[in-house]
């Protein structure tokens, strides 16, 4: 898949602009067909429609690609900066005008500053960004005036990409309320030009945290291995368990070793006749595979199945794309996140709680199933509800509860109240013993659950969109104690009555979706793209998305929000 993308330069189409609500589908022949679909914006200018961030950036165009670029009509700077324009330039025309407002259109770039900008653009690869669309902006115009504005446009476009991302997530997803990073780019550009610090200014716009730097290093490492010889795709077949003989075992063993998961077989200590042939799946191989499965969020059974096999067949280019997508996600986020906050990564079904920037809790969660994904949002709460009843949303009641009849309602302690089905509080309650009363317009909140066994699953995407928290009562108690409400919380819990426990300060909750992340030990972890949102971001970045087939069937949603 990536081989064809990495060597193909195609022309765009006139209809590939956001305000026309169309998506450009590029055929292998180089022709394009626009269909009235939800917008997937092109990243690069039309003559530079190249897969973003997946190339060793030192490559040059050859053959027909160079010829096509040479003869293509190059739009003027006014056309590029105005509307319509490529998606990564959207909204920058006013910023360009503002940059010259106090200079009466006089040039603001020195040759030294221009050279520093070009040098900075050539390092864009460390952020998973292809520099060539930005460099192309500078290469087009001739004459001092147009070139100066082109430098400004390229600098502001790249600065925007570093500070808040290439794509606008609010255009990609129906619900996205995470606070985006905001920076005064024009003021920053003026200061950088005045102080001859274009490079440091741009470098400082990207996230500076350790996790981003770790993902950046992993991305560059993946690029280094894009051209590595791979023994070939391991073909599908039956499940492979301990003791099974299968011709694929040798290739699987090699792949595990390459990924850093050596086997624990002690073959050298066995008599020659007792050494298993290379086609036998041994307990040592199963143990190595189990470690691999744990690290990648798969069912840790030591068995070769289709989901594990698909992941083993993932190439360095696949990994590079996933890393680039998640670097982009981190660039979206406000750099001034609250020091005390709850972060939920729905992709990994995990929760982290930071108090004064210090990680104090990690625990498992159950997130929305693929058909009802937990959205990416940011909200706050300042109270915990003890022994909460559950007012069943009308959609769930209509589809899943009403058809089961009155006996089902009685069995689950439900009754009609004011036109709604309400489940009373108790050990049977879908919300468990506590609800973190998050305030958002979508009724997405965190809560306990009586179904504790579900937290032992490797794939925990089972809810209707709300987030069920493992050890929720202990977590709620710690929040209450920090607010001086510990005694009341414990008494309310024992009473069985619904009570509201106020917290001393409002807490921020961020529901994130990071399919590649850094764990507390500093190790890069990959998770299946359960919701298919990696493909959404990859398409918006100009990449050919890689479908993720590693998703376990969700099965029926368990009772609860």
C-alpha positions in Angstrom: 0.0 0.0 0.0 2.6 2.5 1.0 5.0 1.6 -1.9 2.6 3.1 -4.4 1.8 6.1 -2.3 5.5 6.9 -1.7 6.3 7.0 -5.4 3.2 8.6 -6.9 2.6 12.3 -7.4 -0.9 13.1 -8.5 -2.8 16.2 -9.5 -5.7 17.4 -7.4 -9.1 18.5 -8.6 -10.9 21.8 -8.5 -13.7 20.5 -6.4 -11.4 19.4 -3.6 -12.2 22.3 -1.3 -13.9 22.3 2.1 -16.8 24.7 1.3 -18.0 22.4 -1.4 -18.3 19.5 0.9 -16.7 17.0 -1.4 -14.0 14.4 -1.0 -11.4 13.7 -3.6 -10.8 10.1 -4.5 -7.6 9.5 -6.4 -7.4 6.5 -8.7 -4.2 4.6 -9.4 -4.1 6.0 -12.9 -3.7 9.5 -11.6 -7.3 10.5 -12.4 -9.5 11.9 -9.7 -13.2 11.5 -9.1 -15.0 13.8 -6.7 -18.0 12.4 -4.9 -20.4 14.3 -2.6 -19.2 12.8 0.6 -18.1 14.2 4.0 -15.1 16.3 3.5 -11.6 14.7 3.6 -9.5 17.7 2.9 -6.3 17.5 0.8 -3.2 18.5 2.8 -0.9 19.5 0.0 -1.4 22.0 -2.8 -3.0 20.3 -5.9 0.3 19.7 -7.7 1.8 18.2 -4.5 -0.8 15.7 -3.4 1.7 13.4 -1.6 1.3 11.1 1.3 2.3 13.0 4.3 5.1 12.1 6.7 5.7 8.6 5.4 8.6 9.2 3.1 12.3 9.3 3.9 12.3 13.1 3.2 15.5 13.1 1.3 13.9 11.5 -1.8 13.6 13.5 -5.0 11.0 13.3 -7.7 12.0 11.3 -10.8 10.5 10.3 -14.1 7.0 11.3 -15.0 6.4 12.7 -11.5 9.1 15.4 -12.1 7.7 16.1 -15.5 4.2 16.5 -14.2 5.3 18.9 -11.5 7.3 20.9 -14.0 4.5 21.5 -16.5 1.7 21.9 -13.9 0.1 25.3 -13.6 1.3 26.9 -10.4 -1.2 29.1 -8.7 -0.1 32.6 -7.8 0.5 33.4 -4.1 -2.8 35.3 -4.0 -4.6 32.2 -5.2 -2.8 29.9 -2.7 -3.4 32.2 0.2 -7.0 33.1 -0.6 -10.1 31.0 -0.8 -10.3 28.3 -1.9 -7.0 26.9 -0.8 -5.5 23.6 0.3 -6.8 22.5 3.6 -3.5 23.1 5.5 -3.7 26.7 4.4 -7.3 27.3 5.3 -7.9 30.5 7.4 -4.3 31.8 7.0 -5.0 34.6 4.5 -6.1 37.0 7.3 -2.9 36.2 9.2 -0.8 36.9 6.2 -2.5 40.3 5.7 -2.0 41.0 9.5 1.7 40.2 9.2 2.2 43.1 6.8 -0.3 45.5 8.4 2.3 47.6 10.1 5.0 47.4 7.4 2.9 48.8 4.5 3.6 45.7 2.4 7.4 46.2 2.7 9.4 42.9 2.7 9.9 41.5 6.2 12.2 38.6 5.4 16.0 38.8 5.2 18.0 36.2 3.3 19.3 34.9 6.6 15.8 34.5 8.0 14.6 32.8 4.8 17.5 30.3 4.9 16.7 29.6 8.6 13.1 28.9 7.7 14.1 26.5 4.9 16.4 24.7 7.3 13.6 24.4 9.9 11.2 23.1 7.3 13.7 20.4 6.4 13.5 19.1 10.0 9.7 18.7 9.9 10.1 15.0 9.6 10.8 14.7 13.3 7.2 15.8 13.9 5.7 13.3 11.4 5.1 16.2 8.9 6.2 16.2 5.3 8.1 19.5 4.6 7.6 19.5 0.8 4.2 21.2 0.6 5.6 24.0 2.7 8.8 24.2 0.7 6.7 24.2 -2.5 5.0 27.4 -1.4 8.4 29.2 -1.3 9.6 27.8 -4.6 6.6 29.0 -6.6 6.6 32.8 -6.7 9.2 35.0 -8.4 10.0 38.6 -7.5 10.8 40.1 -4.1 7.2 40.9 -3.1 5.5 37.6 -3.9 8.5 35.6 -2.5 8.4 37.5 0.7 4.7 36.8 1.1 5.3 33.2 0.2 7.9 32.9 3.0 5.3 34.4 5.4 2.6 32.0 4.3 4.9 29.0 4.6 6.2 30.1 8.0 2.6 30.6 9.3 1.3 27.4 7.8 4.1 25.4 9.4 3.8 27.2 12.7 0.1 26.4 12.7 0.8 22.7 12.0 3.3 22.6 14.9 1.2 24.5 17.4 -2.3 23.1 16.7 -2.0 20.5 14.0 -2.4 20.2 10.3 -6.0 19.1 10.4 -8.9 20.6 12.3 -10.5 17.8 14.4 -13.7 19.7 14.7 -14.2 19.2 11.0 -13.3 15.5 11.2 -15.6 14.3 14.1 -19.2 15.1 14.9 -18.2 15.6 18.6 -14.9 17.1 19.5 -14.8 19.5 22.5 -11.2 19.0 23.7 -9.6 22.4 24.1 -7.3 23.1 21.2 -4.0 24.8 21.5 -4.0 28.5 20.7 -1.0 30.6 19.8 -0.6 34.2 18.4 1.3 33.1 15.4 1.7 36.5 13.8 3.1 38.1 17.0 5.4 35.1 17.3 6.6 35.5 13.7 7.3 39.2 14.1 9.3 38.6 17.3 11.2 35.7 15.7 12.1 37.9 12.7 13.1 40.8 14.9 15.4 38.6 17.0 16.7 36.4 14.2 15.2 33.3 15.9 13.0 31.7 13.3 14.3 28.2 14.1 13.9 28.3 17.9 10.5 29.9 17.5 9.2 27.1 15.3 10.8 24.4 17.3 9.2 25.6 20.5 5.7 25.5 19.0 5.5 21.7 18.9 4.6 19.9 22.2 7.7 19.8 24.5 6.6 17.0 26.8 8.6 13.8 27.1 5.8 11.7 25.6 5.7 13.7 22.4 9.5 13.4 22.1 9.4 9.7 22.7 6.8 9.2 19.9 8.8 11.5 17.6 11.9 9.3 18.2 9.8 6.2 17.5 8.5 7.7 14.3 12.0 8.5 13.0 13.1 4.9 14.0 10.1 3.5 12.0 11.2 5.5 9.0 14.7 4.1 9.2 13.3 0.6 8.8 10.8 1.4 6.0 13.2 -0.2 3.5 14.2 -3.2 5.6 13.7 -6.5 3.9 10.7 -8.3 5.3 10.3 -12.0 4.8 6.8 -11.6 3.4 3.3 -11.5 4.6 2.5 -14.4 6.9 -0.5 -16.1 5.3 -3.8 -16.7 7.2 -4.6 -20.1 8.4 -6.0 -22.1 11.4 -5.4 -21.1 15.0 -1.9 -22.2 16.3 -1.8 -23.5 19.9 1.0 -25.1 21.9 2.0 -28.4 20.3 0.5 -27.6 16.9 2.7 -28.0 13.8 2.3 -25.3 11.2 4.6 -24.2 8.4 4.1 -20.5 9.4 5.7 -21.0 12.8 9.2 -20.3 11.5 8.2 -16.9 10.0 6.2 -16.0 13.1 9.2 -16.8 15.3 11.4 -14.6 13.2 8.9 -11.7 13.3 8.6 -12.0 17.1 12.4 -11.9 17.4 12.5 -8.8 15.1 10.0 -7.1 17.3 12.1 -7.7 20.4 10.2 -10.7 21.9 12.7 -13.6 22.1 11.4 -17.0 23.0 12.2 -18.7 26.4 12.7 -22.2 25.0 15.8 -23.9 26.4 16.3 -26.1 23.4 20.1 -26.1 23.9 19.6 -28.0 27.2 17.5 -30.8 25.6 18.7 -34.0 24.0 18.9 -33.6 20.2 15.9 -35.9 19.6 13.8 -33.8 22.0 14.3 -30.4 20.3 11.1 -29.5 18.6 11.2 -28.9 14.9 10.9 -25.2 13.7 7.3 -25.8 12.6 6.1 -26.7 16.2 4.4 -24.0 18.4 6.2 -24.4 21.7 5.4 -23.2 25.2 8.4 -20.8 24.9 6.9 -19.3 21.7 3.6 -19.0 23.4 5.1 -17.1 26.3 6.9 -14.7 24.0 3.7 -14.1 22.0 1.7 -13.5 25.2 4.1 -10.7 26.1 3.6 -9.3 22.7 -0.2 -9.5 22.9 -0.2 -7.8 26.3 1.9 -4.9 25.0 -0.4 -4.5 22.0 -3.8 -4.7 23.8 -4.8 -8.1 22.4 -6.2 -11.1 24.2 -3.2 -12.5 26.0 -3.7 -16.2 25.2 -0.5 -17.1 23.5 -2.5 -18.4 20.5 -1.9 -17.3 16.9 -5.2 -16.0 15.6 -6.3 -13.6 12.9 -6.0 -10.4 15.0 -2.5 -11.3 16.3 -1.4 -12.3 12.8 -2.6 -9.1 11.3 -0.6 -7.1 13.9 2.5 -9.3 13.2 2.1 -8.4 9.5 2.2 -4.7 10.2 5.1 -3.1 8.3 7.4 -0.2 9.5 5.4 2.0 7.1 2.2 1.0 8.8 3.8 1.9 12.2 5.1 5.2 10.8 1.6 6.2 9.7 0.1 5.3 13.1 2.8 7.3 14.9 2.4 10.3 12.6 -1.4 10.3 13.2 -0.9 10.2 17.0 1.7 13.0 16.9 -0.9 15.0 15.1 -3.4 14.3 17.9 -1.0 15.5 20.5 -0.5 18.8 18.6 -4.2 19.5 18.8 -4.2 19.6 22.6 -4.0 22.7 24.7 -0.4 22.9 26.1 -1.8 24.4 29.3 -3.8 21.4 30.4 -4.8 21.5 34.1 -2.2 20.2 36.5 -4.9 18.2 38.3 -7.0 16.3 35.8 -8.4 12.9 34.7 -7.3 11.7 31.3 -9.2 8.7 29.8 -7.6 7.1 26.7 -10.6 5.3 25.1 -8.3 3.6 22.6 -6.5 1.7 25.4 -9.5 1.7 27.8 -7.3 3.2 30.5 -7.6 6.1 33.0 -4.9 8.2 34.5 -5.3 10.8 37.3 -2.8 13.6 37.8 -2.7 15.7 40.9 -0.4 18.7 40.7 1.2 17.2 37.6 2.0 14.0 39.5 0.6 10.7 38.3 -1.3 9.2 41.3 -3.6 6.7 39.7 -3.9 4.4 36.7 -6.8 2.1 36.2 -8.9 0.3 33.6 -12.1 1.5 32.1 -14.8 0.3 29.8 -15.4 2.6 26.9 -18.0 2.8 24.2 -18.4 0.0 21.7 -17.6 0.8 18.0 -21.2 1.4 17.2 -21.5 3.9 20.0 -18.0 5.3 20.5 -17.0 7.5 23.4 -16.5 10.9 21.9 -13.4 13.1 22.3 -14.5 15.7 24.8 -13.4 17.8 27.7 -15.6 18.7 30.6 -15.6 19.2 34.4 -17.3 17.9 37.5 -17.4 19.1 41.0 -19.5 16.5 42.7 -19.8 12.7 43.1 -23.2 11.1 43.4 -23.3 8.2 45.8 -25.8 5.3 45.1 -27.0 6.9 41.9 -30.2 5.8 40.1 -30.0 5.4 36.3 -32.4 7.3 34.2 -32.3 5.2 31.0 -31.8 7.3 27.9 -34.8 7.2 25.6 -32.8 5.6 22.7 -31.5 2.8 24.9 -35.0 2.3 26.5 -36.7 2.1 23.1 -34.2 -0.3 21.4 -33.0 -2.5 24.2 -35.3 -2.5 27.2 -38.9 -1.8 26.3 -39.1 -4.8 23.8 -38.2 -7.1 26.7 -41.4 -6.4 28.6 -42.5 -5.7 32.1 -41.0 -8.8 33.6 -37.5 -7.6 32.5 -38.1 -4.2 34.1 -39.1 -5.8 37.4 -36.2 -8.2 37.4 -33.8 -5.3 36.9 -35.5 -2.9 39.5 -36.7 -0.6 36.8 -40.0 1.3 36.6 -41.5 4.1 34.6 -41.3 7.6 36.1 -42.3 10.8 34.4 -42.1 9.2 31.0 -38.7 7.7 31.6 -37.5 4.2 32.6 -35.5 4.6 35.9 -33.4 1.9 37.5 -33.3 2.3 41.3 -30.0 2.5 43.2 -28.6 -0.7 44.7 -26.0 -3.4 44.1 -27.8 -4.2 40.8 -27.7 -0.7 39.5 -26.0 -0.1 36.1 -24.2 2.9 37.5 -22.8 1.0 40.4 -22.3 2.8 43.7 -20.8 6.1 42.4 -21.2 8.5 39.5 -18.7 11.2 38.7 -21.2 13.8 37.6 -19.5 15.2 34.5 -21.2 18.2 33.0 -21.4 18.0 29.2 -24.2 18.4 26.7 -23.9 14.8 25.6 -24.7 13.0 28.9 -21.3 11.3 28.8 -20.0 10.6 32.3 -17.8 8.3 34.4 -19.3 5.8 36.8 -19.0 2.5 38.7 -20.4 -0.8 37.5 -21.5 -4.0 39.1 -20.0 -6.0 36.3 -16.4 -6.1 37.6 -15.4 -9.1 35.6 -15.6 -7.1 32.3 -12.4 -5.2 33.4 -10.4 -8.4 32.9 -11.0 -8.4 29.2 -8.3 -7.2 26.9 -10.9 -5.5 24.6 -13.1 -3.3 26.9 -15.2 -1.4 24.4 -18.6 -2.5 25.6 -20.6 0.5 26.7 -23.1 2.8 25.1 -20.5 5.7 25.2 -20.1 6.4 29.0 -17.0 5.4 30.8 -17.1 2.7 33.5 -14.2 3.0 35.9 -12.5 0.1 37.7 -12.1 0.7 41.4 -14.4 3.6 41.0 -15.5 3.6 44.7 -11.9 3.8 45.9 -11.2 6.6 43.4 -14.3 8.6 44.5 -13.5 8.1 48.1 -10.0 9.6 47.6 -11.5 12.6 45.9 -14.0 13.0 48.8 -11.2 12.7 51.4 -9.1 15.3 49.6 -12.2 17.6 49.9 -12.8 16.9 53.6 -15.9 14.8 52.8 -14.5 11.3 53.5 -16.6 10.6 56.5 -19.8 11.7 54.8 -18.9 9.7 51.7 -18.5 6.5 53.7 -21.7 7.1 55.6 -23.7 7.8 52.5 -22.3 4.7 50.8 -23.5 2.5 53.6 -26.9 4.1 53.8 -27.9 2.9 50.4 -29.5 6.3 49.8 -28.7 8.6 46.9 -26.5 11.4 48.1 -24.5 14.2 46.5 -20.9 14.7 47.8 -19.4 18.0 46.8 -15.8 18.4 45.9 -13.6 21.2 47.0 -12.5 22.0 43.5 -13.8 21.3 40.0 -11.9 18.5 38.1 -11.3 18.4 34.4 -11.9 15.2 32.5 -10.4 14.7 29.0 -11.6 11.8 26.9 -8.8 11.2 24.5 -8.3 8.7 21.7 -4.6 7.8 21.3 -3.9 4.5 19.5 -0.2 5.0 20.1 0.9 6.3 23.4 3.7 6.2 26.0 3.0 4.2 29.1 4.2 5.3 32.6 7.4 3.2 32.1 8.3 5.3 29.0 7.5 2.5 26.5 5.6 3.1 23.3 2.4 1.1 23.1 0.2 0.4 20.1 -3.5 -0.3 20.3 -6.1 -1.4 17.7 -8.0 1.4 16.0 -11.3 0.3 17.5 -13.3 3.2 16.2 -11.6 3.6 12.8 -10.6 7.2 13.7 -6.9 6.7 12.7 -8.1 6.4 9.1 -10.1 9.7 9.5 -7.0 11.6 10.6 -4.7 9.9 8.1 -7.0 10.8 5.2 -7.1 14.4 6.5 -3.3 14.5 6.5 -3.1 13.3 2.9 -2.1 9.7 3.8 -3.7 6.6 2.3 -5.3 5.1 5.5 -4.5 1.6 6.7 -7.7 -0.1 7.8 -7.3 -1.8 11.2 -8.7 -5.3 11.4 -7.5 -6.0 14.9 -10.9 -5.2 16.5 -12.5 -8.0 18.4 -16.3 -8.2 17.8 -17.9 -6.2 20.5 -20.9 -8.5 20.9 -24.0 -7.4 22.7 -23.5 -4.3 24.8 -23.7 -5.0 28.5 -26.5 -3.4 30.5 -25.6 0.2 31.4 -24.8 3.6 29.8 
